[in-house]
């Protein structure tokens, strides 16, 4: 029968330590005090040193074998190149000798003097002999060349050379492309400095199609756009101030505001300029004037013409809408009376 024991202190626990037997080994994974690992068996240092020595010797042997194999492949490649050059020379010699033989044979058949006939026949025979020898040698060289080119080691060297040549070609093309890109960027920057922002951005936009990931091109586009914004904003602010000072003279106001390009101007400033322009148009005193807008801060003020069409009085933000140009009312259905 199991008797219950009640312990009230660590001293009482010590008296019963001998009778407490754990059912299984206690895990030391979460022990507060680090446990010493079980000593491993002593390693055989001499055996390790011997293994390293043998591995080093084997590596040296493999390196020497690889060097010898590459040398043989390089010798085979050099032989291949020499035979390829010889094949070209032999082919030309055979063709030239055959042509001489044919020409000499024709001359021998047509010559008038017997001694000339005999001499031409000898030349034809000698040339034919050279052509045959060159052709036979060419066949032998070609056969040896074909044997070399199918060797694995020679083929590998040829592949390596082609890859190096291709890499060098691509690198040269990239350098040339970067140089051309740099020249185009410099030209676009000159256009921007001259105020030709549309042409500069159009040129840069074409370059983006060819160089979509060029940091220099992206930086140039951003620089041109910021310059365009600054220049057009400054021009619009200056023109607006001058127009407000001349608000009693609508013709002068229109002359100041019509040339402005508001595409890159802040929206608030563009609205102020457009509103000032509309007020100047209304001060012209034409009660029959019509207002036609094609988009944000782009529009024209027109008056009816005796022929039934609408004549442009003033336009802003619209290219080729010169003063005096006429349009059919049916083409401008969005036109409204100018208030």
MIVOMAR-376974 format. One line per field, with one value per residue (C-alpha): residue number from 1; residue in three letters; x, y, z. Coordinates in nm, 2 decimals, decimal comma, always signed. Layout:
N
pos = (NUM; ...) $
code = (ALA; ...) $
xx = (X; ...) $
yy = (Y; ...) $
zz = (Z; ...) $
This chain:
339
pos = (1; 2; 3; 4; 5; 6; 7; 8; 9; 10; 11; 12; 13; 14; 15; 16; 17; 18; 19; 20; 21; 22; 23; 24; 25; 26; 27; 28; 29; 30; 31; 32; 33; 34; 35; 36; 37; 38; 39; 40; 41; 42; 43; 44; 45; 46; 47; 48; 49; 50; 51; 52; 53; 54; 55; 56; 57; 58; 59; 60; 61; 62; 63; 64; 65; 66; 67; 68; 69; 70; 71; 72; 73; 74; 75; 76; 77; 78; 79; 80; 81; 82; 83; 84; 85; 86; 87; 88; 89; 90; 91; 92; 93; 94; 95; 96; 97; 98; 99; 100; 101; 102; 103; 104; 105; 106; 107; 108; 109; 110; 111; 112; 113; 114; 115; 116; 117; 118; 119; 120; 121; 122; 123; 124; 125; 126; 127; 128; 129; 130; 131; 132; 133; 134; 135; 136; 137; 138; 139; 140; 141; 142; 143; 144; 145; 146; 147; 148; 149; 150; 151; 152; 153; 154; 155; 156; 157; 158; 159; 160; 161; 162; 163; 164; 165; 166; 167; 168; 169; 170; 171; 172; 173; 174; 175; 176; 177; 178; 179; 180; 181; 182; 183; 184; 185; 186; 187; 188; 189; 190; 191; 192; 193; 194; 195; 196; 197; 198; 199; 200; 201; 202; 203; 204; 205; 206; 207; 208; 209; 210; 211; 212; 213; 214; 215; 216; 217; 218; 219; 220; 221; 222; 223; 224; 225; 226; 227; 228; 229; 230; 231; 232; 233; 234; 235; 236; 237; 238; 239; 240; 241; 242; 243; 244; 245; 246; 247; 248; 249; 250; 251; 252; 253; 254; 255; 256; 257; 258; 259; 260; 261; 262; 263; 264; 265; 266; 267; 268; 269; 270; 271; 272; 273; 274; 275; 276; 277; 278; 279; 280; 281; 282; 283; 284; 285; 286; 287; 288; 289; 290; 291; 292; 293; 294; 295; 296; 297; 298; 299; 300; 301; 302; 303; 304; 305; 306; 307; 308; 309; 310; 311; 312; 313; 314; 315; 316; 317; 318; 319; 320; 321; 322; 323; 324; 325; 326; 327; 328; 329; 330; 331; 332; 333; 334; 335; 336; 337; 338; 339) $
code = (UNK; UNK; UNK; UNK; UNK; UNK; UNK; UNK; UNK; UNK; UNK; UNK; UNK; UNK; UNK; UNK; UNK; UNK; UNK; UNK; UNK; UNK; UNK; UNK; UNK; UNK; UNK; UNK; UNK; UNK; UNK; UNK; UNK; UNK; UNK; UNK; UNK; UNK; UNK; UNK; UNK; UNK; UNK; UNK; UNK; UNK; UNK; UNK; UNK; UNK; UNK; UNK; UNK; UNK; UNK; UNK; UNK; UNK; UNK; UNK; UNK; UNK; UNK; UNK; UNK; UNK; UNK; UNK; UNK; UNK; UNK; UNK; UNK; UNK; UNK; UNK; UNK; UNK; UNK; UNK; UNK; UNK; UNK; UNK; UNK; UNK; UNK; UNK; UNK; UNK; UNK; UNK; UNK; UNK; UNK; UNK; UNK; UNK; UNK; UNK; UNK; UNK; UNK; UNK; UNK; UNK; UNK; UNK; UNK; UNK; UNK; UNK; UNK; UNK; UNK; UNK; UNK; UNK; UNK; UNK; UNK; UNK; UNK; UNK; UNK; UNK; UNK; UNK; UNK; UNK; UNK; UNK; UNK; UNK; UNK; UNK; UNK; UNK; UNK; UNK; UNK; UNK; UNK; UNK; UNK; UNK; UNK; UNK; UNK; UNK; UNK; UNK; UNK; UNK; UNK; UNK; UNK; UNK; UNK; UNK; UNK; UNK; UNK; UNK; UNK; UNK; UNK; UNK; UNK; UNK; UNK; UNK; UNK; UNK; UNK; UNK; UNK; UNK; UNK; UNK; UNK; UNK; UNK; UNK; UNK; UNK; UNK; UNK; UNK; UNK; UNK; UNK; UNK; UNK; UNK; UNK; UNK; UNK; UNK; UNK; UNK; UNK; UNK; UNK; UNK; UNK; UNK; UNK; UNK; UNK; UNK; UNK; UNK; UNK; UNK; UNK; UNK; UNK; UNK; UNK; UNK; UNK; UNK; UNK; UNK; UNK; UNK; UNK; UNK; UNK; UNK; UNK; UNK; UNK; UNK; UNK; UNK; UNK; UNK; UNK; UNK; UNK; UNK; UNK; UNK; UNK; UNK; UNK; UNK; UNK; UNK; UNK; UNK; UNK; UNK; UNK; UNK; UNK; UNK; UNK; UNK; UNK; UNK; UNK; UNK; UNK; UNK; UNK; UNK; UNK; UNK; UNK; UNK; UNK; UNK; UNK; UNK; UNK; UNK; UNK; UNK; UNK; UNK; UNK; UNK; UNK; UNK; UNK; UNK; UNK; UNK; UNK; UNK; UNK; UNK; UNK; UNK; UNK; UNK; UNK; UNK; UNK; UNK; UNK; UNK; UNK; UNK; UNK; UNK; UNK; UNK; UNK; UNK; UNK; UNK; UNK; UNK; UNK; UNK; UNK; UNK; UNK; UNK; UNK; UNK; UNK; UNK; UNK; UNK; UNK; UNK; UNK; UNK; UNK; UNK; UNK; UNK; UNK; UNK) $
xx = (+0,00; +0,14; +0,18; +0,14; +0,44; +0,41; +0,73; +0,76; +1,13; +1,43; +1,59; +1,30; +1,34; +1,70; +1,61; +1,40; +1,64; +1,75; +1,40; +1,31; +1,40; +1,30; +1,11; +1,33; +1,64; +1,61; +1,64; +1,91; +1,79; +1,63; +1,88; +1,97; +2,33; +2,52; +2,59; +2,92; +2,90; +3,00; +3,37; +3,41; +3,65; +4,00; +4,06; +4,34; +4,55; +4,80; +4,53; +4,38; +4,72; +4,78; +4,44; +4,52; +4,86; +4,71; +4,43; +4,69; +4,90; +4,59; +4,49; +4,84; +4,82; +4,48; +4,61; +4,90; +4,68; +4,44; +4,73; +4,86; +4,51; +4,47; +4,81; +4,72; +4,39; +4,58; +4,82; +4,53; +4,36; +4,69; +4,71; +4,35; +4,41; +4,73; +4,54; +4,25; +4,49; +4,67; +4,33; +4,26; +4,59; +4,56; +4,21; +4,34; +4,64; +4,42; +4,18; +4,46; +4,65; +4,34; +4,27; +4,63; +4,60; +4,28; +4,42; +4,74; +4,54; +4,33; +4,65; +4,81; +4,51; +4,50; +4,88; +5,03; +5,39; +5,46; +5,71; +5,45; +5,20; +5,45; +5,55; +5,18; +5,11; +5,40; +5,26; +4,91; +5,05; +5,26; +4,96; +4,73; +4,98; +4,99; +4,61; +4,58; +4,85; +4,69; +4,34; +4,48; +4,66; +4,34; +4,14; +4,40; +4,40; +4,02; +4,00; +4,25; +4,07; +3,74; +3,90; +4,04; +3,72; +3,52; +3,76; +3,60; +3,89; +3,94; +3,57; +3,56; +3,84; +3,67; +3,35; +3,54; +3,70; +3,36; +3,21; +3,49; +3,46; +3,09; +3,13; +3,39; +3,15; +2,86; +3,08; +3,20; +2,84; +2,73; +3,02; +2,92; +2,55; +2,64; +2,85; +2,57; +2,33; +2,56; +2,57; +2,19; +2,14; +2,39; +2,19; +1,86; +2,01; +2,12; +1,76; +1,62; +1,86; +1,74; +1,38; +1,28; +1,14; +0,89; +1,16; +1,40; +1,14; +1,03; +1,40; +1,44; +1,11; +1,25; +1,57; +1,37; +1,23; +1,59; +1,73; +1,44; +1,67; +1,92; +1,97; +2,14; +1,85; +1,59; +1,79; +1,81; +1,43; +1,36; +1,60; +1,44; +1,09; +1,19; +1,36; +1,05; +0,83; +1,05; +1,08; +0,72; +0,60; +0,83; +0,70; +0,34; +0,38; +0,56; +0,30; +0,01; +0,15; +0,20; -0,15; -0,31; -0,14; -0,27; -0,62; -0,78; -0,61; -0,75; -0,55; -0,22; -0,34; -0,41; -0,08; +0,09; -0,12; -0,18; +0,18; +0,19; +0,22; +0,04; +0,10; +0,37; +0,24; +0,09; -0,29; -0,37; -0,15; -0,29; -0,64; -0,55; -0,39; -0,69; -0,94; -0,74; -0,74; -1,12; -1,18; -0,97; -1,17; -1,49; -1,36; -1,34; -1,71; -1,83; -2,17; -2,19; -1,85; -1,84; -1,61; -1,48; -1,26; -1,07; -0,93; -0,78; -0,68; -0,70; -0,95; -1,05; -1,29; -1,46; -1,72; -1,97; -1,86; -2,10; -2,03; -2,18; -1,85; -1,68; -1,37; -1,10; -1,05; -0,80; -0,67; -0,45; -0,29; -0,39; -0,14; -0,24; -0,55; -0,43; -0,64; -0,86; -0,89; -1,25; -1,43; -1,77; -2,01; -2,09; -1,72; -1,74; -2,05; -1,91; -1,89; -2,09; -2,16; -1,88; -2,01) $
yy = (+0,00; +0,35; +0,59; +0,96; +1,17; +1,55; +1,75; +2,09; +2,18; +2,09; +1,91; +1,67; +1,62; +1,52; +1,24; +1,08; +1,14; +0,77; +0,64; +0,87; +0,70; +0,86; +0,64; +0,76; +0,96; +1,33; +1,55; +1,82; +2,01; +2,29; +2,27; +2,61; +2,50; +2,40; +2,03; +1,90; +1,70; +1,34; +1,32; +1,20; +0,94; +1,08; +1,15; +0,99; +1,30; +1,11; +0,95; +1,29; +1,43; +1,13; +1,19; +1,55; +1,47; +1,21; +1,46; +1,72; +1,48; +1,37; +1,74; +1,81; +1,51; +1,62; +1,97; +1,84; +1,62; +1,91; +2,13; +1,86; +1,81; +2,18; +2,20; +1,91; +2,09; +2,41; +2,23; +2,07; +2,41; +2,57; +2,28; +2,34; +2,71; +2,63; +2,37; +2,61; +2,88; +2,62; +2,51; +2,87; +2,90; +2,56; +2,64; +2,96; +2,79; +2,51; +2,77; +2,98; +2,68; +2,55; +2,88; +2,89; +2,54; +2,61; +2,94; +2,76; +2,48; +2,72; +2,91; +2,58; +2,49; +2,83; +2,92; +2,96; +2,87; +2,50; +2,60; +2,82; +2,53; +2,30; +2,56; +2,63; +2,26; +2,23; +2,52; +2,37; +2,03; +2,19; +2,41; +2,11; +1,91; +2,19; +2,21; +1,84; +1,84; +2,14; +1,97; +1,65; +1,83; +2,03; +1,71; +1,58; +1,90; +1,92; +1,57; +1,64; +1,97; +1,79; +1,53; +1,80; +2,01; +1,72; +1,65; +1,74; +1,93; +2,14; +2,20; +2,32; +2,57; +2,69; +2,74; +2,94; +3,16; +3,22; +3,31; +3,55; +3,71; +3,74; +3,90; +4,14; +4,23; +4,29; +4,51; +4,71; +4,76; +4,87; +5,12; +5,26; +5,27; +5,45; +5,70; +5,77; +5,80; +6,05; +6,26; +6,25; +6,35; +6,64; +6,76; +6,74; +6,94; +7,21; +7,22; +7,25; +7,54; +7,71; +7,68; +7,41; +7,18; +7,00; +6,90; +6,80; +6,58; +6,43; +6,33; +6,19; +5,99; +5,82; +5,74; +5,58; +5,31; +5,21; +5,25; +5,19; +5,13; +5,41; +5,61; +5,89; +5,92; +5,91; +6,18; +6,40; +6,37; +6,47; +6,76; +6,89; +6,86; +7,05; +7,32; +7,34; +7,37; +7,65; +7,84; +7,82; +7,90; +8,21; +8,33; +8,27; +8,46; +8,75; +8,77; +8,75; +9,03; +9,25; +9,16; +9,26; +9,59; +9,64; +9,50; +9,82; +9,74; +9,41; +9,39; +9,43; +9,17; +8,93; +8,99; +8,90; +8,58; +8,42; +8,30; +8,12; +7,74; +7,63; +7,25; +7,24; +7,53; +7,46; +7,42; +7,72; +7,95; +7,81; +7,88; +8,24; +8,30; +8,15; +8,35; +8,67; +8,59; +8,53; +8,86; +9,04; +8,87; +8,98; +9,34; +9,35; +9,44; +9,17; +9,05; +8,78; +8,62; +8,25; +8,06; +7,72; +7,50; +7,19; +7,10; +7,23; +7,59; +7,56; +7,75; +8,01; +8,30; +8,34; +8,57; +8,49; +8,58; +8,69; +8,37; +8,17; +8,04; +8,13; +8,35; +8,32; +8,64; +8,51; +8,16; +8,03; +7,69; +7,59; +7,56; +7,69; +7,86; +8,19; +8,51; +8,52; +8,15; +8,03; +7,72; +7,57; +7,59; +7,22; +7,14; +7,33; +7,20; +7,27; +7,65; +7,86; +8,23; +8,42; +8,56) $
zz = (+0,00; -0,09; +0,20; +0,13; +0,25; +0,32; +0,31; +0,46; +0,41; +0,19; +0,49; +0,50; +0,12; +0,18; +0,42; +0,14; -0,14; -0,14; -0,19; -0,48; -0,81; -1,14; -1,38; -1,68; -1,75; -1,69; -1,99; -1,97; -2,27; -2,06; -1,76; -1,61; -1,56; -1,89; -1,91; -2,03; -2,35; -2,35; -2,45; -2,81; -2,92; -2,98; -3,35; -3,54; -3,63; -3,83; -4,04; -4,12; -4,22; -4,45; -4,61; -4,67; -4,82; -5,06; -5,16; -5,23; -5,45; -5,63; -5,70; -5,83; -6,06; -6,19; -6,25; -6,44; -6,65; -6,72; -6,83; -7,06; -7,20; -7,27; -7,43; -7,66; -7,75; -7,82; -8,04; -8,23; -8,26; -8,39; -8,64; -8,74; -8,81; -9,01; -9,22; -9,28; -9,41; -9,63; -9,76; -9,87; -10,05; -10,22; -10,34; -10,50; -10,65; -10,80; -10,95; -11,09; -11,23; -11,39; -11,56; -11,69; -11,82; -12,00; -12,15; -12,26; -12,42; -12,62; -12,73; -12,83; -13,05; -13,22; -13,24; -13,59; -13,52; -13,44; -13,17; -13,01; -13,02; -12,85; -12,58; -12,51; -12,47; -12,22; -12,02; -12,03; -11,91; -11,63; -11,52; -11,52; -11,31; -11,06; -11,05; -10,99; -10,72; -10,55; -10,57; -10,42; -10,14; -10,08; -10,03; -9,79; -9,59; -9,58; -9,45; -9,17; -9,09; -9,06; -8,83; -8,60; -8,58; -8,44; -8,16; -7,83; -7,69; -8,01; -8,04; -7,68; -7,75; -8,06; -7,86; -7,60; -7,86; -8,03; -7,70; -7,62; -7,96; -7,92; -7,57; -7,71; -8,00; -7,76; -7,54; -7,84; -7,95; -7,60; -7,59; -7,92; -7,82; -7,50; -7,69; -7,93; -7,64; -7,47; -7,79; -7,82; -7,46; -7,50; -7,81; -7,62; -7,33; -7,58; -7,72; -7,37; -7,29; -7,61; -7,49; -7,74; -7,47; -7,70; -7,95; -7,67; -7,50; -7,83; -7,90; -7,55; -7,59; -7,90; -7,72; -7,43; -7,68; -7,75; -7,39; -7,15; -6,85; -6,90; -6,57; -6,76; -7,00; -6,72; -6,53; -6,85; -6,91; -6,55; -6,58; -6,90; -6,75; -6,44; -6,65; -6,87; -6,57; -6,42; -6,74; -6,84; -6,49; -6,47; -6,82; -6,72; -6,39; -6,55; -6,83; -6,59; -6,37; -6,68; -6,81; -6,49; -6,50; -6,85; -6,79; -6,93; -7,26; -7,38; -7,70; -7,50; -7,25; -7,53; -7,69; -7,36; -7,29; -7,62; -7,68; -7,34; -7,33; -7,02; -7,05; -6,78; -6,56; -6,22; -6,24; -6,02; -6,22; -6,55; -6,43; -6,34; -6,68; -6,86; -6,66; -6,73; -7,10; -7,10; -6,92; -7,18; -7,46; -7,30; -7,28; -7,66; -7,66; -7,90; -7,77; -8,03; -7,93; -7,88; -7,64; -7,75; -7,52; -7,63; -7,29; -6,97; -7,02; -7,40; -7,59; -7,84; -7,87; -8,21; -8,37; -8,64; -8,99; -9,27; -9,45; -9,16; -9,02; -8,69; -8,71; -8,44; -8,25; -7,99; -7,89; -7,61; -7,58; -7,94; -8,22; -8,57; -8,43; -8,57; -8,55; -8,85; -8,91; -8,98; -8,88; -8,96; -8,66; -8,71; -8,63; -8,31; -8,14; -7,80; -7,86; -7,61; -7,59; -7,41; -7,08) $
